[in-house]
Amino acid sequence: MRIWSPLLRSHYAARKGRYARLLFWVAARDRDTQQTETLGLWTGDDHLDFEIAGEIRTYYGAGTLLGADPLNLTIGLEVRTQRVVFSAIAPEVELALRGYDTKLAPVEMHLAHFDPLSGVLLEEPEPRFKGVIDQLEIITPEAGGEAAATCTLISAAYRLRNTLSLKKSDAALRARAPDDGFRKDTDMTGSVDAVWGELRASAPPANDPSPSAIPSRPTAVEEPR
């Protein structure tokens, strides 16, 4: 269930109409400097600064953000997907597409509510989506068409799909870091013979918790004097 703030409840209860705009914020890595850069886009008519969580952010409008699928608020651990469409010819969007590494870049989406008569922002934009960029597709139109870029987002719950490190193999680790041999003995763990003193004991069978399955350490033999 969506919970309105007292200010918004009273505003819309007066039947003054709704005037809301969508805000999109991304933090991606610059391919040239390797630094994290931020960019804000929104469906407004001009560039505007918004204060969000105590931070002043600049959002570029004038057709940079064309639209998005309906924003649905849900409770749970289900991974949500969201599609956003940008103008591929806008300078700010072109900078993000060509200069930033947007794969799995963190994104935030907010909804800004304005007074439909005065155009004054009613309160701080409310958060509606938080996640990362999953896919990015640039659409090349036919002659006379409009160039657009479609961005598919997934919610932050996607991190729950990550495999536990104890289930990862040496091959999976070396696929990311070829020189990292931290898990080179993972496959043989539990099946290597252990040597205690002069006795050689084989590894216990899998799932055998009995004390007899654990080799005992031989006691020292006292030599005659």
C-alpha positions in Angstrom: 0.0 0.0 0.0 1.3 3.4 -1.0 1.6 5.9 1.9 1.2 9.6 0.9 2.8 12.4 3.0 0.4 14.7 4.9 1.3 17.5 2.4 0.5 15.5 -0.7 -2.6 14.0 0.9 -4.0 17.4 1.6 -3.0 18.8 -1.8 -4.6 16.0 -3.8 -7.7 15.9 -1.5 -8.3 19.5 -2.6 -8.7 18.1 -6.2 -6.1 20.5 -7.6 -5.0 18.0 -10.1 -1.7 16.1 -10.4 1.5 17.3 -12.0 4.4 14.9 -11.5 7.7 14.4 -13.3 10.1 11.5 -13.3 13.7 11.8 -12.2 16.5 9.4 -13.2 20.0 9.4 -11.6 23.0 7.2 -12.5 26.5 6.8 -11.1 28.8 5.2 -13.7 32.5 4.8 -14.3 34.1 7.1 -16.9 36.0 4.9 -19.4 38.8 7.5 -19.8 39.5 8.7 -16.2 38.2 5.5 -14.4 36.4 7.8 -12.0 32.8 7.5 -11.0 30.6 10.2 -12.6 27.0 11.0 -11.9 24.3 12.2 -14.3 20.7 13.3 -13.7 17.9 13.3 -16.3 14.2 14.1 -16.0 11.0 14.6 -18.0 10.9 18.3 -17.3 11.2 21.1 -19.8 14.5 22.5 -18.6 17.5 21.8 -16.4 16.7 22.0 -12.6 18.4 21.3 -9.3 16.7 19.1 -6.7 17.6 18.3 -3.1 17.5 14.6 -2.5 18.6 13.1 0.9 20.5 16.3 1.7 22.3 16.4 -1.6 21.8 18.9 -4.4 21.5 17.2 -7.8 21.3 18.7 -11.2 18.9 17.0 -13.6 18.9 17.8 -17.3 15.5 18.0 -19.1 14.4 19.3 -22.5 13.7 15.9 -23.9 16.6 13.9 -22.5 14.3 11.5 -20.8 11.4 10.4 -23.0 9.5 8.1 -20.7 9.4 4.9 -18.7 7.1 2.0 -17.9 4.7 2.5 -15.0 6.4 2.6 -11.6 4.9 -0.1 -9.4 5.6 -0.2 -5.7 5.8 -3.7 -4.4 7.0 -5.3 -1.1 9.1 -8.5 -1.1 12.4 -9.9 -2.4 11.3 -10.4 -6.0 13.6 -8.8 -8.6 11.8 -6.1 -10.5 12.6 -4.9 -14.0 12.0 -1.4 -15.3 12.4 0.0 -18.8 13.4 3.6 -19.4 13.7 5.4 -22.8 16.1 8.3 -23.5 16.8 10.5 -26.5 19.9 9.1 -28.1 20.8 12.5 -29.7 20.7 14.6 -26.5 24.3 15.6 -25.6 24.0 14.5 -22.0 22.6 11.1 -23.0 25.3 10.7 -25.6 28.0 11.4 -23.1 26.6 8.7 -20.8 26.3 6.1 -23.5 29.7 6.6 -25.1 31.8 7.8 -22.2 30.5 5.8 -19.3 30.6 2.1 -18.5 26.9 1.7 -17.7 26.9 -2.1 -17.1 25.5 -2.7 -13.5 25.8 1.0 -12.8 23.7 2.1 -9.8 20.5 4.0 -10.6 17.8 5.8 -8.7 14.4 7.0 -9.8 12.3 9.6 -8.0 8.9 11.2 -8.6 8.7 15.0 -8.2 5.3 16.5 -7.4 4.5 20.1 -8.5 1.6 22.4 -8.0 -0.3 22.3 -11.3 -1.1 26.1 -11.1 2.1 27.7 -9.8 4.6 25.0 -10.9 6.2 25.0 -7.4 7.7 21.8 -6.1 5.5 20.6 -3.3 8.2 18.6 -1.4 11.4 16.6 -1.9 11.0 14.0 -4.7 9.9 10.6 -3.4 12.0 7.5 -4.1 10.3 5.0 -6.5 13.1 2.7 -7.7 16.6 1.7 -6.8 18.7 -0.8 -8.8 21.3 -1.1 -11.6 21.4 -1.0 -15.3 21.1 -4.5 -16.8 20.9 -3.8 -20.6 21.3 -0.9 -22.9 20.0 -0.8 -26.5 20.5 2.1 -28.9 17.8 2.2 -31.6 18.8 3.5 -35.0 15.6 4.9 -36.7 14.7 5.1 -40.3 14.9 8.3 -42.2 12.8 10.9 -40.4 12.5 8.8 -37.3 13.7 9.6 -33.7 16.8 8.0 -32.3 16.3 6.5 -28.9 18.1 4.4 -26.3 16.2 1.8 -24.3 17.6 1.0 -20.8 16.5 -2.0 -18.9 16.9 -1.8 -15.1 16.8 -4.5 -12.4 16.1 -3.7 -8.8 18.7 -4.0 -6.0 17.2 -7.4 -5.0 19.2 -9.0 -7.8 22.1 -9.3 -5.4 20.3 -12.0 -3.6 20.9 -14.2 -6.7 24.6 -14.1 -6.2 26.2 -17.6 -5.5 27.8 -18.1 -2.2 31.6 -18.1 -2.4 31.8 -21.5 -0.8 30.1 -22.9 -4.0 32.4 -21.2 -6.5 35.1 -23.2 -8.2 38.7 -22.4 -9.1 37.7 -22.1 -12.7 35.1 -19.5 -11.9 37.6 -17.4 -9.9 40.3 -17.6 -12.6 37.7 -16.5 -15.2 37.7 -13.2 -13.4 41.4 -13.1 -12.2 43.6 -15.6 -14.1 46.5 -15.3 -11.6 44.4 -15.8 -8.5 44.9 -19.4 -7.3 43.1 -19.0 -3.9 40.6 -21.8 -4.8 43.0 -24.2 -6.6 42.5 -26.9 -4.0 38.8 -26.5 -3.6 37.8 -29.6 -5.6 40.1 -31.9 -3.5 39.3 -30.6 -0.1 38.1 -33.4 2.2 39.5 -36.2 0.0 43.2 -35.7 0.7 45.0 -38.2 2.9 46.3 -36.8 6.2 49.6 -38.0 7.7 50.0 -38.1 11.5 53.5 -39.0 12.6 54.2 -42.4 11.0 50.6 -43.4 10.3 48.7 -42.5 7.1 45.0 -42.1 7.5 42.6 -41.7 4.6 40.0 -39.0 4.6 36.7 -40.0 6.2 33.8 -40.9 4.0 31.5 -38.0 3.1 28.7 -37.2 5.6 30.2 -39.6 8.2 30.1 -37.8 11.6 31.1 -40.9 13.7 34.1 -40.5 15.9 35.6 -43.6 14.4 35.9 -41.9 11.1 38.3 -39.4 12.5 41.9 -40.7 12.6 43.5 -40.5 16.0 47.0 -39.2 16.6 49.4 -41.9 17.6 50.9 -41.7 21.0 54.7 -41.5 21.5 56.4 -44.7 22.4 58.8 -44.5 25.4 62.2 -45.9 24.6 63.8 -48.2 27.2 66.6 -46.6 29.2 
